[in-house]
Amino acid sequence: MKPVLSARYELPSWVGSKVDWGATYASDAERMALAVELSRQNVEHRTGGPFGAAIFERESGRLVSVGVNLVVPAHDCTLHAEMVAFSLAGRRLESFTLHGPGLPEHELFTSCEPCAMCMGAALWSGVRRVSFAAHGVDARELGFEEGPVSPEDHRYLAARGVVFEAGPLRAEARAVLALYKEGEGVLYNG
Ligand SMILES: [Zn+2]
């Protein structure tokens, strides 16, 4: 087995036809609808786990990046939807943080409450707000492991300017989790 010295991944090709990059996503409901639709499409196309995420400029509603779960197809445990969205947003802005000088505030919408890894990355990413549709308990019901995530952790992040909150469309996001289970999708951890 040869050592691997580089890594590369791509969003599935269907993303190009499902995401309107020129649209303005004015409300929380519109922003979350995109994250949940990405999660649904990822299940329907069988291109990864049942999770989607998107990063927006908070004030303008401009879409900056999207992510879907790529853990299984990319052989990469770190490629949760939120991680992909953080990674692609940083590259687009050519900045390791989305909270740099001269940058507008950014926020992440995700189809499911972030796991321990994504919660940590949210702090490093520079987003100011994280809104999630399905709750951690919904993912755990399906058999996914969320890791150590507690209200105390959320308070820690809030004290540093990153607010986590339950957003709209929980039922719709839960339906995507159920769809994944029906399709006997891979439970890649937990
Ligand atoms: Zn995660």
Residues whose N, C-alpha, C, O or C-beta is under 5 A from the ligand:
A	BS01	ZN	H80 P114 C115 M117 C118
